[in-house]
Amino acid sequence: MTVTRDWLAETARLWATSPETAVATLERHLANAERAGPARQPAAELARAAARLGQLRIFLGRLDSAADGMRRALALYEDGYLRLQLASAMFWIGGCDAHHEAVATVAVSLRDARVRRDGPLAIASLCLRGDLALAAGRGAEALEAFGEALGLSEFATSEVASVTPLAGLARAHAVGRAPSKAASLARRARDRAERTGDLAGLARALLALGSAQGEAHTLSLAAETAERAPHRPLALHARLAALGYGSGVRSELARQADAMGMRKPQFPPEAG
């Protein structure tokens, strides 16, 4: 096992009990590696560790920090996973400029995945493309992206690879006024997430199921599950779905979004 893989294994162990400590530990390892110079560790492995750090920062709602870190890393390494996490950070930050940057960046990560035949990168890039399409009201494009991701996930060795594509496909069908199909897909995603212990995937599945059925309780459960994962931007997204923009919650949700650097919180499109 290489040194960077040791770092990632240590980070995974710490994440289970103290996410903040996990992030701080990986930050320290990468800072030490940067001071030691690039020759001490393989560039590809350092890039992958930096991408993981960006992903964990996103999960904790440190969106500007994640985006800045990915840009710095991309100045040193050319890597599809770095571009994926930059695009993800910009998606959650929201707003017109960030959305356009996310769309352009994820297109490059997807092209990278196809050239290198990297299935996990392709699935994640397609799912993010689907999320971006839903945020822009492009339902047909979202269906295509999530459908392709689901097809690729069939070649994976674990059910966990299909959870996000299934949940995304369910949300796209809910928006496309096919609530029964959406609910069926969401239940499949929920069941697979529960079997594999994927809390973030379970939150996405519950978000899709609650959206398809118009159930505030299920949407609130999605938010609670995302908090436990943790995936704080997703948790806020689910709360917005459950509570809406009523005067009683607008200011508090806006405060939470601002604290995470979300210029425009991602609000799930309403099912017709």
NUNU-686924 format. One line per field, with one value per atom (N, C-alpha, C): atom name; residue number from 1; x negated, y, z negated; residue in three letters. Coordinates in steps of 0.02 Angstrom, whole numbers. Each point is the difference from the previous one (the first is absolute). Example, Ala and Ser with C-alpha at 12.3 -4.5 7.8 and 13.67 -1.06 7.14 Angstrom:
NUNU-686924
site N,CA,C,N,CA,C
pos 1,1,1,2,2,2
px -660,45,-45,18,-42,39
py -284,59,60,53,59,55
pz -390,0,0,36,-3,-37
code ala,ala,ala,ser,ser,ser
//
This chain:
NUNU-686924
site N,CA,C,N,CA,C,N,CA,C,N,CA,C,N,CA,C,N,CA,C,N,CA,C,N,CA,C,N,CA,C,N,CA,C,N,CA,C,N,CA,C,N,CA,C,N,CA,C,N,CA,C,N,CA,C,N,CA,C,N,CA,C,N,CA,C,N,CA,C,N,CA,C,N,CA,C,N,CA,C,N,CA,C,N,CA,C,N,CA,C,N,CA,C,N,CA,C,N,CA,C,N,CA,C,N,CA,C,N,CA,C,N,CA,C,N,CA,C,N,CA,C,N,CA,C,N,CA,C,N,CA,C,N,CA,C,N,CA,C,N,CA,C,N,CA,C,N,CA,C,N,CA,C,N,CA,C,N,CA,C,N,CA,C,N,CA,C,N,CA,C,N,CA,C,N,CA,C,N,CA,C,N,CA,C,N,CA,C,N,CA,C,N,CA,C,N,CA,C,N,CA,C,N,CA,C,N,CA,C,N,CA,C,N,CA,C,N,CA,C,N,CA,C,N,CA,C,N,CA,C,N,CA,C,N,CA,C,N,CA,C,N,CA,C,N,CA,C,N,CA,C,N,CA,C,N,CA,C,N,CA,C,N,CA,C,N,CA,C,N,CA,C,N,CA,C,N,CA,C,N,CA,C,N,CA,C,N,CA,C,N,CA,C,N,CA,C,N,CA,C,N,CA,C,N,CA,C,N,CA,C,N,CA,C,N,CA,C,N,CA,C,N,CA,C,N,CA,C,N,CA,C,N,CA,C,N,CA,C,N,CA,C,N,CA,C,N,CA,C,N,CA,C,N,CA,C,N,CA,C,N,CA,C,N,CA,C,N,CA,C,N,CA,C,N,CA,C,N,CA,C,N,CA,C,N,CA,C,N,CA,C,N,CA,C,N,CA,C,N,CA,C,N,CA,C,N,CA,C,N,CA,C,N,CA,C,N,CA,C,N,CA,C,N,CA,C,N,CA,C,N,CA,C,N,CA,C,N,CA,C,N,CA,C,N,CA,C,N,CA,C,N,CA,C,N,CA,C,N,CA,C,N,CA,C,N,CA,C,N,CA,C,N,CA,C,N,CA,C,N,CA,C,N,CA,C,N,CA,C,N,CA,C,N,CA,C,N,CA,C,N,CA,C,N,CA,C,N,CA,C,N,CA,C,N,CA,C,N,CA,C,N,CA,C,N,CA,C,N,CA,C,N,CA,C,N,CA,C,N,CA,C,N,CA,C,N,CA,C,N,CA,C,N,CA,C,N,CA,C,N,CA,C,N,CA,C,N,CA,C,N,CA,C,N,CA,C,N,CA,C,N,CA,C,N,CA,C,N,CA,C,N,CA,C,N,CA,C,N,CA,C,N,CA,C,N,CA,C,N,CA,C,N,CA,C,N,CA,C,N,CA,C,N,CA,C,N,CA,C,N,CA,C,N,CA,C,N,CA,C,N,CA,C,N,CA,C,N,CA,C,N,CA,C,N,CA,C,N,CA,C,N,CA,C,N,CA,C,N,CA,C,N,CA,C,N,CA,C,N,CA,C,N,CA,C,N,CA,C,N,CA,C,N,CA,C,N,CA,C,N,CA,C,N,CA,C,N,CA,C,N,CA,C,N,CA,C,N,CA,C,N,CA,C,N,CA,C,N,CA,C,N,CA,C,N,CA,C,N,CA,C,N,CA,C,N,CA,C,N,CA,C,N,CA,C,N,CA,C,N,CA,C,N,CA,C,N,CA,C,N,CA,C,N,CA,C,N,CA,C,N,CA,C,N,CA,C,N,CA,C,N,CA,C,N,CA,C,N,CA,C,N,CA,C,N,CA,C,N,CA,C,N,CA,C,N,CA,C,N,CA,C,N,CA,C,N,CA,C,N,CA,C,N,CA,C,N,CA,C,N,CA,C,N,CA,C,N,CA,C,N,CA,C,N,CA,C,N,CA,C,N,CA,C,N,CA,C,N,CA,C,N,CA,C,N,CA,C,N,CA,C,N,CA,C,N,CA,C,N,CA,C,N,CA,C,N,CA,C,N,CA,C,N,CA,C,N,CA,C,N,CA,C,N,CA,C,N,CA,C,N,CA,C,N,CA,C,N,CA,C,N,CA,C,N,CA,C,N,CA,C,N,CA,C,N,CA,C,N,CA,C
pos 1,1,1,2,2,2,3,3,3,4,4,4,5,5,5,6,6,6,7,7,7,8,8,8,9,9,9,10,10,10,11,11,11,12,12,12,13,13,13,14,14,14,15,15,15,16,16,16,17,17,17,18,18,18,19,19,19,20,20,20,21,21,21,22,22,22,23,23,23,24,24,24,25,25,25,26,26,26,27,27,27,28,28,28,29,29,29,30,30,30,31,31,31,32,32,32,33,33,33,34,34,34,35,35,35,36,36,36,37,37,37,38,38,38,39,39,39,40,40,40,41,41,41,42,42,42,43,43,43,44,44,44,45,45,45,46,46,46,47,47,47,48,48,48,49,49,49,50,50,50,51,51,51,52,52,52,53,53,53,54,54,54,55,55,55,56,56,56,57,57,57,58,58,58,59,59,59,60,60,60,61,61,61,62,62,62,63,63,63,64,64,64,65,65,65,66,66,66,67,67,67,68,68,68,69,69,69,70,70,70,71,71,71,72,72,72,73,73,73,74,74,74,75,75,75,76,76,76,77,77,77,78,78,78,79,79,79,80,80,80,81,81,81,82,82,82,83,83,83,84,84,84,85,85,85,86,86,86,87,87,87,88,88,88,89,89,89,90,90,90,91,91,91,92,92,92,93,93,93,94,94,94,95,95,95,96,96,96,97,97,97,98,98,98,99,99,99,100,100,100,101,101,101,102,102,102,103,103,103,104,104,104,105,105,105,106,106,106,107,107,107,108,108,108,109,109,109,110,110,110,111,111,111,112,112,112,113,113,113,114,114,114,115,115,115,116,116,116,117,117,117,118,118,118,119,119,119,120,120,120,121,121,121,122,122,122,123,123,123,124,124,124,125,125,125,126,126,126,127,127,127,128,128,128,129,129,129,130,130,130,131,131,131,132,132,132,133,133,133,134,134,134,135,135,135,136,136,136,137,137,137,138,138,138,139,139,139,140,140,140,141,141,141,142,142,142,143,143,143,144,144,144,145,145,145,146,146,146,147,147,147,148,148,148,149,149,149,150,150,150,151,151,151,152,152,152,153,153,153,154,154,154,155,155,155,156,156,156,157,157,157,158,158,158,159,159,159,160,160,160,161,161,161,162,162,162,163,163,163,164,164,164,165,165,165,166,166,166,167,167,167,168,168,168,169,169,169,170,170,170,171,171,171,172,172,172,173,173,173,174,174,174,175,175,175,176,176,176,177,177,177,178,178,178,179,179,179,180,180,180,181,181,181,182,182,182,183,183,183,184,184,184,185,185,185,186,186,186,187,187,187,188,188,188,189,189,189,190,190,190,191,191,191,192,192,192,193,193,193,194,194,194,195,195,195,196,196,196,197,197,197,198,198,198,199,199,199,200,200,200,201,201,201,202,202,202,203,203,203,204,204,204,205,205,205,206,206,206,207,207,207,208,208,208,209,209,209,210,210,210,211,211,211,212,212,212,213,213,213,214,214,214,215,215,215,216,216,216,217,217,217,218,218,218,219,219,219,220,220,220,221,221,221,222,222,222,223,223,223,224,224,224,225,225,225,226,226,226,227,227,227,228,228,228,229,229,229,230,230,230,231,231,231,232,232,232,233,233,233,234,234,234,235,235,235,236,236,236,237,237,237,238,238,238,239,239,239,240,240,240,241,241,241,242,242,242,243,243,243,244,244,244,245,245,245,246,246,246,247,247,247,248,248,248,249,249,249,250,250,250,251,251,251,252,252,252,253,253,253,254,254,254,255,255,255,256,256,256,257,257,257,258,258,258,259,259,259,260,260,260,261,261,261,262,262,262,263,263,263,264,264,264,265,265,265,266,266,266,267,267,267,268,268,268,269,269,269,270,270,270,271,271,271,272,272,272
px -42,42,-44,15,-40,18,-42,11,67,16,63,60,-6,55,6,-56,2,38,-13,35,76,19,72,33,-36,27,9,-50,5,58,8,54,68,6,64,16,-50,12,22,-34,17,68,17,64,59,-6,55,17,-49,12,-7,-42,-13,-17,50,-13,-47,7,-43,-73,-12,-69,-26,43,-21,-24,38,-19,-65,-6,-60,-62,8,-56,-22,48,-18,-30,26,-29,-74,-14,-69,-46,24,-41,-16,50,-12,-44,7,-43,-73,-11,-67,-29,41,-23,-19,39,-15,-66,-13,-63,-60,12,-54,-17,46,-13,34,19,40,-35,-67,-36,8,23,4,60,53,60,22,28,24,54,-6,46,73,11,69,31,-40,27,12,-44,12,63,10,60,63,-2,58,13,-54,9,28,-22,26,74,18,70,44,-26,38,8,-52,6,53,1,52,69,8,66,22,-46,17,16,-35,16,71,18,69,49,-13,46,10,-52,4,26,16,27,-53,-63,-54,-10,48,3,-54,-10,-52,-69,-11,-64,-11,53,-5,-17,35,-12,-70,-22,-67,-54,11,-49,-5,58,-2,-35,11,-35,-75,-21,-72,-29,36,-24,-3,49,1,-57,-27,-59,-62,3,-56,10,62,15,59,-2,57,36,60,34,76,35,72,37,-26,34,-5,-55,-4,52,7,50,71,12,65,17,-47,14,5,-38,9,70,22,68,53,-11,48,4,-57,0,38,-11,34,75,19,72,33,-31,30,-3,-53,-4,59,14,59,-10,52,-4,-20,13,-8,-73,-47,-70,-27,16,-23,31,64,33,-35,-15,-33,-70,-36,-65,6,49,10,16,44,18,-62,-40,-60,-52,-7,-51,19,63,20,-2,8,-6,-71,-50,-69,-13,26,-11,33,58,33,-39,-27,-41,-62,-31,-57,18,58,21,9,29,11,-65,-46,-65,-37,3,-38,40,63,44,4,10,5,74,27,71,24,-32,23,1,-51,-2,56,12,54,68,13,64,10,-51,6,9,-36,5,69,26,67,53,-7,49,-2,-60,-4,29,-12,30,76,27,72,26,-37,19,1,-50,-4,57,18,55,66,11,60,4,-57,-1,17,-15,14,67,37,65,-2,-56,-8,13,63,18,-23,7,-20,-74,-40,-72,-18,37,-12,16,56,19,-55,-26,-52,-64,-20,-62,6,54,8,11,34,10,-65,-44,-65,-41,2,-37,25,66,27,-23,-1,-24,-72,-43,-70,-7,44,-5,13,33,14,-64,-54,-64,-42,23,-36,8,-47,2,43,21,40,64,53,64,-4,-49,-3,-8,-30,-12,65,54,63,48,-18,47,12,-53,9,32,-20,36,75,17,71,38,-30,33,7,-52,4,52,3,50,70,8,65,20,-47,16,17,-36,15,70,20,68,53,-17,48,13,-54,7,37,-9,33,70,30,69,13,-47,10,-13,43,-14,-2,40,0,-67,-24,-65,-55,6,-50,-3,57,3,-30,14,-27,-76,-27,-73,-31,33,-25,-2,51,0,-57,-14,-57,-65,-7,-60,-5,57,1,-20,28,-15,-74,-29,-70,-45,19,-40,1,57,5,-42,1,-40,-75,-21,-72,-25,46,-21,-20,27,-17,48,-20,45,15,-51,13,46,-12,44,70,6,67,35,-37,30,26,-39,22,62,1,58,62,-7,57,23,-47,17,42,-22,38,69,3,64,48,-25,42,24,-43,20,53,-8,48,68,1,63,26,-39,22,5,-48,3,-53,21,-47,-39,33,-33,-60,9,-54,-57,18,-51,-38,34,-34,-47,22,-42,-62,9,-57,-51,24,-44,-37,36,-32,-53,15,-47,-62,9,-57,-44,31,-40,-42,27,-37,-56,4,-48,-73,-21,39,-9,53,-3,43,-31,38,36,-31,38,61,-6,57,53,-21,49,40,-34,36,47,-23,41,64,-6,59,46,-29,41,40,-32,35,59,-10,54,57,-17,50,37,-36,28,20,-30,15,-32,21,-28,48,39,47,-37,34,-32,-27,29,-23,-67,-24,-63,-50,22,-44,-65,5,-59,-50,24,-46,-34,38,-29,-50,17,-46,-65,5,-60,-44,32,-38,-34,37,-28,-59,6,-54,-62,10,-56,-39,34,-33,-26,13,-22,46,62,48,33,-19,28,75,17,70,13,30,11,37,-23,32,68,53,67,28,24,25,58,-1,58,63,55,64,25,27,32,66,17,62,60
py -60,60,63,49,61,46,52,48,35,22,36,-45,-63,-46,-10,1,-1,62,58,60,-8,-25,-6,-52,-53,-50,30,39,33,50,37,48,-34,-58,-36,-24,-22,-23,59,56,58,29,-3,28,-32,-64,-36,27,30,24,75,31,72,30,18,27,60,44,60,-20,-50,-24,-34,-37,-33,51,53,52,34,17,34,-44,-66,-46,-5,-5,-4,66,56,65,3,-25,1,-44,-60,-44,33,30,31,62,38,59,-22,-54,-26,-25,-33,-25,57,54,58,32,3,29,-45,-67,-47,0,23,1,-58,9,-49,-66,-1,-62,-53,19,-48,-47,21,-41,3,-55,1,53,38,56,-24,-57,-25,-15,-26,-16,62,50,63,34,-4,30,-34,-66,-37,16,8,19,71,45,68,1,-42,-5,-25,-49,-25,54,39,56,49,15,45,-28,-65,-32,5,-13,2,72,48,70,17,-25,10,-30,-62,-33,41,35,40,71,14,66,54,-19,48,9,31,0,43,60,44,-31,-29,-33,-59,-38,-56,24,51,25,29,39,29,-54,-51,-55,-38,-11,-36,41,66,42,-1,3,-3,-67,-54,-66,-9,28,-6,40,49,35,-44,-52,-46,-67,-24,-66,4,-40,-6,-65,7,-60,10,-51,5,4,-33,2,70,35,69,43,-9,39,-18,-63,-20,35,2,32,76,30,72,13,-41,8,-10,-49,-13,60,28,58,58,11,56,-13,-63,-17,19,-18,15,75,34,72,35,-21,25,70,24,63,-12,49,-9,-15,41,-10,-68,-17,-64,-58,6,-53,-11,54,-7,-30,20,-30,-74,-19,-70,-41,26,-36,-11,52,-6,-47,4,-40,-74,-15,-71,-30,40,-26,-26,35,-21,-63,-3,-61,-60,9,-55,-22,48,-17,-39,22,-35,-72,-9,-67,-45,26,-41,-19,48,-14,-54,5,-46,-62,-3,-55,-9,56,2,0,-58,-6,43,-3,41,74,25,71,17,-45,11,2,-47,-2,64,20,60,62,4,59,3,-56,-2,19,-22,18,74,29,72,37,-25,31,-3,-55,-6,50,8,49,71,16,66,11,-52,6,11,-37,10,71,25,67,53,-15,47,-14,-50,-15,-39,-34,-39,-74,-18,-67,-55,9,-52,-14,53,-8,-37,15,-34,-74,-17,-70,-37,31,-32,-12,51,-5,-54,3,-49,-71,-4,-65,-31,40,-26,-20,40,-17,-66,-10,-63,-59,9,-54,-18,50,-14,-33,17,-28,-75,-26,-71,-41,32,-35,3,37,7,-63,-8,-60,11,61,15,36,-15,34,74,21,70,46,-26,41,20,-37,14,44,14,37,70,38,70,4,-42,2,-15,-49,-17,58,29,56,60,13,55,-11,-61,-18,8,-18,8,73,43,72,28,-23,24,-20,-61,-23,37,17,38,68,32,65,-7,-57,-12,-27,6,-18,-75,-40,-72,-23,20,-12,-74,-42,-71,-32,15,-26,28,64,32,-34,-13,-32,-70,-37,-68,1,45,6,22,47,25,-55,-43,-56,-48,-13,-43,31,66,34,-3,11,-3,-69,-52,-68,-17,21,-14,40,62,42,-30,-25,-30,-63,-41,-62,14,54,15,49,27,48,67,19,63,55,38,50,57,24,55,-24,-61,-29,-9,-21,-8,67,53,66,21,-14,17,-40,-64,-42,25,19,26,68,40,64,-12,-49,-17,-28,-44,-31,53,43,52,49,15,45,-32,-65,-36,-5,-10,-11,63,54,61,-7,-37,-15,40,50,41,-41,-51,-41,-37,-27,-36,47,60,50,22,6,16,-57,-62,-58,1,22,6,49,57,50,-28,-35,-30,-50,-40,-51,32,53,36,31,24,26,-54,-60,-55,-25,12,-29,21,63,60,25,33,36,62,53,58,39,9,33,-40,-66,-42,4,4,6,65,54,64,-4,-32,-10,-37,-52,-38,41,40,43,50,27,46,-34,-62,-38,-12,-14,-15,62,55,59,56,0,53,65,53,65,44,-30,38,47,53,51,-27,-54,-27,-34,-19,-36,33,49,29,27,39,33,-51,-51,-49,-41,-21,-39,43,64,45,8,3,5,-62,-59,-62,-3,20,-1,47,60,49,-26,-34,-27,-52,-34,-51,29,64,30,-13,-20,-14,66,26,64,-8,-57,-14,-73,-15,-69,-39,-62,-42,-22,21,-17,-50,-57,-51,26,-11,21,-34,35,-29,-51,-55,-49,30,-16,26,-40
pz 0,0,0,43,4,-57,-9,-54,8,61,9,-13,15,-16,-75,-34,-74,-26,30,-21,9,58,15,-46,-15,-46,-70,-22,-65,0,54,6,-5,34,-1,-71,-37,-69,-43,6,-40,18,65,23,-35,-16,-31,-69,-34,-69,-7,41,-6,68,40,67,0,-48,-3,-9,-42,-11,63,35,61,52,8,48,-20,-64,-24,10,-11,8,72,46,71,25,-26,17,-21,-60,-25,43,18,42,67,31,66,-5,-54,-10,-9,-38,-9,66,40,65,46,-3,43,-20,-65,-24,19,0,16,74,42,72,35,64,37,12,-3,16,-54,-60,-55,7,34,9,73,26,69,10,54,12,3,32,8,-68,-46,-66,-41,6,-35,26,65,29,-27,-5,-25,-74,-38,-71,-6,44,-1,20,48,20,-57,-37,-58,-52,-12,-47,23,65,26,-11,11,-10,-73,-46,-71,-23,28,-16,24,58,25,-48,-22,-46,-64,-22,-61,13,62,16,9,8,11,75,32,73,32,-26,29,-10,-58,-14,47,13,46,70,24,68,6,-49,3,-1,-42,-3,65,33,64,54,-1,50,-11,-62,-15,22,-14,18,76,35,74,32,-36,26,-3,-41,-8,36,0,27,48,52,45,-18,-27,-26,4,26,8,-66,-52,-65,-32,12,-24,35,65,37,-23,-14,-25,-65,-46,-65,6,46,13,26,48,27,-54,-44,-54,-47,-18,-44,32,65,33,6,9,1,-65,-56,-65,-16,22,-10,34,62,35,29,33,36,72,42,72,20,-25,20,-24,-62,-28,39,19,37,67,36,65,-8,-52,-12,-15,-40,-17,63,43,62,43,10,42,-31,-66,-34,-1,-13,-2,70,52,68,12,-29,8,-41,-61,-41,33,32,34,61,36,59,-23,-55,-29,-16,-33,-21,60,54,60,34,3,31,-39,-67,-43,-19,22,-18,-76,-33,-73,-18,-19,-13,-58,-59,-56,15,35,18,49,47,49,-35,-45,-35,-40,-38,-42,43,56,44,32,21,30,-51,-62,-51,-15,-2,-11,60,61,59,-6,-26,-9,-52,-56,-51,29,40,30,48,38,47,-37,-55,-40,-28,-24,-28,52,64,54,34,-25,28,65,12,62,-16,-6,-22,46,66,47,-4,-7,-6,-65,-53,-64,5,32,9,39,52,40,-41,-38,-39,-55,-39,-53,29,56,32,23,29,21,-60,-54,-60,-29,0,-26,42,65,44,-15,-10,-16,-68,-47,-67,-2,52,3,6,22,7,-63,-50,-63,-43,-47,-42,-62,-14,-60,19,-36,10,-14,-40,-20,61,54,60,34,-12,34,-41,-62,-44,25,12,22,69,49,64,-7,-41,-10,-32,-52,-34,47,39,48,53,25,51,-29,-63,-33,-4,-20,-3,68,52,67,23,-18,18,-40,-63,-41,31,22,33,66,33,64,-6,-59,-12,9,-25,-1,-71,-48,-71,-18,33,-18,19,60,21,-44,-17,-42,-69,-29,-67,2,54,6,4,40,6,-67,-33,-64,-53,0,-48,14,63,18,-25,10,-24,-76,-33,-74,-25,30,-23,9,57,13,-47,-13,-46,-70,-21,-67,-4,54,-1,-2,33,5,-52,-41,-51,27,57,33,-24,-51,-30,48,36,47,57,23,51,-26,-63,-30,-4,-17,-3,69,52,68,19,-19,15,-35,-63,-38,27,22,32,63,39,61,-16,-51,-18,-28,-44,-27,53,49,55,43,14,42,-32,-67,-35,-36,2,-33,-75,-30,-72,-37,-38,-38,-51,-29,-50,31,59,34,18,21,16,-62,-56,-63,-21,12,-15,45,62,46,-29,-25,-29,-61,-44,-59,19,51,23,30,39,29,-54,-54,-56,-32,-4,-31,44,66,47,-16,-11,13,72,24,64,-11,-25,-23,56,58,54,21,3,17,-54,-63,-55,7,16,8,60,53,61,-18,-41,-20,-45,-45,-43,41,51,44,34,19,32,-50,-63,-50,-24,-6,-32,48,59,48,-21,31,-13,-41,-43,-41,-47,-23,-40,-66,-25,-63,2,61,4,47,38,51,-30,-53,-27,-28,-35,-28,54,50,55,39,9,35,-40,-66,-42,8,-2,8,68,52,67,5,-28,3,-37,-56,-38,39,47,41,66,12,63,58,-15,53,21,59,24,14,29,16,-17,-58,-20,54,11,50,-26,34,-20,49,-23,46,42,66,41,-24,4,-23,50,-27,44,25,62,28,-22
code met,met,met,thr,thr,thr,val,val,val,thr,thr,thr,arg,arg,arg,asp,asp,asp,trp,trp,trp,leu,leu,leu,ala,ala,ala,glu,glu,glu,thr,thr,thr,ala,ala,ala,arg,arg,arg,leu,leu,leu,trp,trp,trp,ala,ala,ala,thr,thr,thr,ser,ser,ser,pro,pro,pro,glu,glu,glu,thr,thr,thr,ala,ala,ala,val,val,val,ala,ala,ala,thr,thr,thr,leu,leu,leu,glu,glu,glu,arg,arg,arg,his,his,his,leu,leu,leu,ala,ala,ala,asn,asn,asn,ala,ala,ala,glu,glu,glu,arg,arg,arg,ala,ala,ala,gly,gly,gly,pro,pro,pro,ala,ala,ala,arg,arg,arg,gln,gln,gln,pro,pro,pro,ala,ala,ala,ala,ala,ala,glu,glu,glu,leu,leu,leu,ala,ala,ala,arg,arg,arg,ala,ala,ala,ala,ala,ala,ala,ala,ala,arg,arg,arg,leu,leu,leu,gly,gly,gly,gln,gln,gln,leu,leu,leu,arg,arg,arg,ile,ile,ile,phe,phe,phe,leu,leu,leu,gly,gly,gly,arg,arg,arg,leu,leu,leu,asp,asp,asp,ser,ser,ser,ala,ala,ala,ala,ala,ala,asp,asp,asp,gly,gly,gly,met,met,met,arg,arg,arg,arg,arg,arg,ala,ala,ala,leu,leu,leu,ala,ala,ala,leu,leu,leu,tyr,tyr,tyr,glu,glu,glu,asp,asp,asp,gly,gly,gly,tyr,tyr,tyr,leu,leu,leu,arg,arg,arg,leu,leu,leu,gln,gln,gln,leu,leu,leu,ala,ala,ala,ser,ser,ser,ala,ala,ala,met,met,met,phe,phe,phe,trp,trp,trp,ile,ile,ile,gly,gly,gly,gly,gly,gly,cys,cys,cys,asp,asp,asp,ala,ala,ala,his,his,his,his,his,his,glu,glu,glu,ala,ala,ala,val,val,val,ala,ala,ala,thr,thr,thr,val,val,val,ala,ala,ala,val,val,val,ser,ser,ser,leu,leu,leu,arg,arg,arg,asp,asp,asp,ala,ala,ala,arg,arg,arg,val,val,val,arg,arg,arg,arg,arg,arg,asp,asp,asp,gly,gly,gly,pro,pro,pro,leu,leu,leu,ala,ala,ala,ile,ile,ile,ala,ala,ala,ser,ser,ser,leu,leu,leu,cys,cys,cys,leu,leu,leu,arg,arg,arg,gly,gly,gly,asp,asp,asp,leu,leu,leu,ala,ala,ala,leu,leu,leu,ala,ala,ala,ala,ala,ala,gly,gly,gly,arg,arg,arg,gly,gly,gly,ala,ala,ala,glu,glu,glu,ala,ala,ala,leu,leu,leu,glu,glu,glu,ala,ala,ala,phe,phe,phe,gly,gly,gly,glu,glu,glu,ala,ala,ala,leu,leu,leu,gly,gly,gly,leu,leu,leu,ser,ser,ser,glu,glu,glu,phe,phe,phe,ala,ala,ala,thr,thr,thr,ser,ser,ser,glu,glu,glu,val,val,val,ala,ala,ala,ser,ser,ser,val,val,val,thr,thr,thr,pro,pro,pro,leu,leu,leu,ala,ala,ala,gly,gly,gly,leu,leu,leu,ala,ala,ala,arg,arg,arg,ala,ala,ala,his,his,his,ala,ala,ala,val,val,val,gly,gly,gly,arg,arg,arg,ala,ala,ala,pro,pro,pro,ser,ser,ser,lys,lys,lys,ala,ala,ala,ala,ala,ala,ser,ser,ser,leu,leu,leu,ala,ala,ala,arg,arg,arg,arg,arg,arg,ala,ala,ala,arg,arg,arg,asp,asp,asp,arg,arg,arg,ala,ala,ala,glu,glu,glu,arg,arg,arg,thr,thr,thr,gly,gly,gly,asp,asp,asp,leu,leu,leu,ala,ala,ala,gly,gly,gly,leu,leu,leu,ala,ala,ala,arg,arg,arg,ala,ala,ala,leu,leu,leu,leu,leu,leu,ala,ala,ala,leu,leu,leu,gly,gly,gly,ser,ser,ser,ala,ala,ala,gln,gln,gln,gly,gly,gly,glu,glu,glu,ala,ala,ala,his,his,his,thr,thr,thr,leu,leu,leu,ser,ser,ser,leu,leu,leu,ala,ala,ala,ala,ala,ala,glu,glu,glu,thr,thr,thr,ala,ala,ala,glu,glu,glu,arg,arg,arg,ala,ala,ala,pro,pro,pro,his,his,his,arg,arg,arg,pro,pro,pro,leu,leu,leu,ala,ala,ala,leu,leu,leu,his,his,his,ala,ala,ala,arg,arg,arg,leu,leu,leu,ala,ala,ala,ala,ala,ala,leu,leu,leu,gly,gly,gly,tyr,tyr,tyr,gly,gly,gly,ser,ser,ser,gly,gly,gly,val,val,val,arg,arg,arg,ser,ser,ser,glu,glu,glu,leu,leu,leu,ala,ala,ala,arg,arg,arg,gln,gln,gln,ala,ala,ala,asp,asp,asp,ala,ala,ala,met,met,met,gly,gly,gly,met,met,met,arg,arg,arg,lys,lys,lys,pro,pro,pro,gln,gln,gln,phe,phe,phe,pro,pro,pro,pro,pro,pro,glu,glu,glu,ala,ala,ala,gly,gly,gly
//
